[in-house]
């Protein structure tokens, strides 16, 4: 931690400046053609950008054009960025400086000449460029035959040789041994165990999302019973906060939100004011350790699994809270909604970017366009449905007329199969694609999905223990959350553009364990946090840093930055203000008088709360594979100046001043409350110098408030070892 001094008028304030562990923000600034870009960015290009280029631009601006008009070729990443006769067409990160955008907006030139594109499509291009214009269309790969061949040319036997499509193989050894094997290969050793104060803080945040209390720390540190750590783990796993903390991880996957990215006037018909009921269902399901296979079944098809259990149907918010557009009868609009459902389910549960096959066979993975429409047909056979909360609600065709009076779920519509939309054009119908599961994940012939909408069949195909991906994907998500580094660092892309596993045998063993433990998330987490790999210290090692600076081999525990949820909740907790009531309607997390957990924040697709957005909260418009570690000056300015933080600092200071004892006693109490440890001699000295300035009672309180504020925004408050 680096400390800077600056004058406040009354005294000098020590401010901790966060040192980033590792930032993924560079992905947002990656150049065109970066093959290592985030899988979400690649998926966005494949689903939103490439289809438009194919449909509206390739005729005049590609290798297939008789004459490349204006010298502009748009079918490869390098030529797209380079531009044509008018100059560079794309400036990654700057849509306003990009000639392509001015042409799409008909400002200097007019593309396409047949008519200006829909505003929503143009905004997609602006978003793409803002995020770095990630474009995987590499000319060298295209020439070398790396992209997939047309569907009728797939060699399915060969494709199933890819590691992700093979059944996991168990290795009769422990998690620690599998990690140790990789370390031995490069002559490294695992770090020694973390001390007990560090370990209880780590476990408390990883399992509950909250710091341990001083009494919990003291009790554990002095408990020398051999089962002390196991008992601590079990206590944290049974804490109601476990369900809340891990529910938020799932809500990222589910792209949970309570409205849409657009609104026409005062029309609130597409909002989800009771979305929190789905959030509460997720909390309860995780807290009660609902088996993960059942967790999936319920969210895809609770109305089929438990037709008479109305409360269970809240799980259908997984689908029912997805993006929803006006012009409900428009084929183009509905096609976009189906794409969202396919994308969320396939990336979230299977780790495959199936939506990239909407307009053409997947360029890298064995997913033909017909497979995309086979899944899209399931959601085309499903209706968004606002089920009345009670019998007094005014309804229309069985739905509550006002969103405030209903819960937002889905139900079966008219079952139907879709025709392939040639190049994604809803007006160009190709072959009929019967509703069925992905060919690559079906043992022989594709598994039919034709009971009703097909949602129940889809759920069973996904959770089938012979499916090689479902358990692997969830095991990797949990491992990554606990260890900070995933075995696969593209957690929603296990395909050929994704990162290969650093420890394939370990991933396979974890997947098999998850299934064999009856898909119990709690048992699975318990097994990981009991390992020596998890419980080792985070201390750096010069030799190991030279060999494996990113800690991909797990020679130490990687330090972790707290999510905005865990950080804000911790501040409220140590200030004595946290309301730990479980469940209920949403809140505004930056309101000074709001004391509920950050999990209960209102999540808007149109206007995400600025505090959440500033601290790396994911965009709820689409499935989120992982969060980025973002460090910016604006974060510190917020923490210094926000009424929320100032109020918590005052509360913390007031509680200290109210206690009897010396300044040393009060400083010790403060450090134990915030960090679970005693202050060092140097910290004692600095604190006493800072708060022993005399003055009136108000000045004394102001000094303590400043000191408490400084510690609340310190690195140690925001990171765990």
C-alpha positions, 0 to 999 in steps of 0.5 A: 500500500502506498500512502500519500499526504495532502492538506485538508486545512485542519490536518494532514490526511493519509490516503491509500492509493490502490495498486491494481493487481492485474487489470483486464481493462486492456481488453477494452483497448485491444487492437482490431484482430486481437485473438486474445480479446474477451470472449464477450467482445468476440461474441458481440462482434459475431452476433451484432457486427459481422452479420450487418457487414455481410448483409449490407457491405460485402457485396461492394467491399469484400473479396467477393466483390467484382470491384472493391468500391472506394478501395474499402474492404470490410471482410478482414480485420486489418483491411477494415481498420485500414480503410479505403481511399478516404483514410482509416475507417475505424479508430478503436475507442473513438466512434466519433473519429471513425469514418465508418460511423460517419458513413453509417450516419449519412454525414460525409458519405452514405453507407449502405447506399440502399438506405440508412440502417436502423438507429439500433444497428448504428449504436451497436457499431458505436458500442463495438468501436468504443470497446476497442473494435475487437475483430477476430476475422484474421486473414491468415487463419482464413487462408490456412483453413482454420475457420470451420467448414460448412455444416454439411462438411463437418467431420463430427468424429474429428470435432469430438476429439477437441478436449471440451467435447470429450467426457471428463476423465477422473484421476484418482488423486487429490486436488492438491496433488494435481496442482502440485504436479504442475508445480513440480514440472517447473521446479516450483513449490506451493507457498506455506499456509496463510496465518489464521487471521488471514485465513478467516478473513479470506474465508469470510469474504469468499463464503459470506461476502463480509468481514469477520467480526473481531470476536470471530477472529479472536475465537478462531485464532485461539481455537486449537482444536484440529477441526477448528477450520472445518467448523468455521467453514461449515458455520460460514456455509450455513450463514444466510449471507452465503446465499446472498453472496453467491447469488450475485455471482449467478445474477451476473451470468443471468444478466439480471436487470429490472428494465430495458436499455430503452424507453419510449416516453412514459411507457413502462410496459417493458419494465420488471418492477418485481424482478426482485422476486426472481433474485430472492428465489436465487438467494433461497435456492443457493442458501438451501443448497439446491442441487445445481442440476435442479437449479438449471431445470427450474430456471428453464422449465419450472412450470414443467418440473413443478406445474402446481408450485407457483412459488417455484415458477419465480425461477423462470425469471432467468428467461423472463427478465431478458431484454425485451423490445417494443414492436412485439410482432416484428420478426426482426425484434423477436429474432433479437430476443431469441438470440439473447436467450440462446446466448445466455443459455449457451454461454452461461451453462455450456460455455459455448458461443452458439449465438455466433452461428445466427448468420453463418456456421460458427467460424471456429466451433462445430456449431452449424447455423441449423443448430442455432435455429434449432435452439432458437426455436425453443424460445420462439415457442416460449412467451414472456409472461407477466403472471398476476401476483394475486387474483385482484389484479386486472388482467388481459389474456391472462397477464397482468396489465401493469408490470407492477402487478405481475411477476415476470416469467415465461410460459409455453406459446405455440410450439414451432420450428424455425427456418434458418434465416439466411445470413440472419435476414428474417425475410430469407428463409432457408431449411427448416431447423427442427428443435433439437440439442446441439449436434456436437453434444448429442451422442448419436443423432441430435436430441429432440427438444419437442415437448411443448416449447422444448424447454424441459427437454433442453434442461435435461439435455444440459444437465445430463451427466454425459454432457461434457460441458455443464459440470466443467463450466460451473466447476471452473466458475466456482474455482475462479471465484475462490482462487481468482484465477480460473483453470480456464480464463475464458469462463463462458467460452470453452470453444477453440477461441477460448483459452485452453485449461491450465490444468485439464486433469484438475478441471475434469476431477472437479467436474466429476466431483460436482456430479458425484456430490449430487451437484451440491454447490456447498459441498463442492465449495467446502472441498476446495476451501479445505485444500492446501492450495486454497489455504496457502499464503499470498506472499510473493516469491521472486523465483516463482514470479519470474516463472509464473507471474500471473500465478496460473500454476497456483503456487500462491493464493492470488490477492483478490480485490473485493467486488463493489458489493462486498466492499460497500457491505463491509463499510456498512458492517464495520460502521455498525449500519448494515441491515442484514435482512434477507430479500425484498425490493430493490434499493439505490446503493449510493443513497446515504441513508440506505443500509441494505446490502448492495446485492439488493441494488436496482439494476437498470439496463438503461441507466446503471447506478453510477457507483456500481458502474464506476467499480466494475459492475457488469453490463446487465444488457448481456450475459457476463462471463467475468468482471474486470478489475478496474482501477481509476482516479474516479473511484478514489474521488467517489470514496473521498467525497460521496455522502455515503462514505462520509456518513459511514466514517462519521458513524465509525468515529462516533462509535470509537469516541463513545468508548472508554479508553485511551487513544491507543485502545481506540485505535486498536479497536478500529484496526481489529474491527476493520482488518481483523488485526492489531495495528503495527507500532508505526500505525499506532504512532501515526494514528496518535499523531493524527488524532491527538491534535486537541481542540474542541469536541467537534474538532476532535470528532472531525479528526477521528472522522477523517482518520476513520474515513482514510482507513475505510478507503485504504487498500487493506479494506478493499483487498484480501490476501 
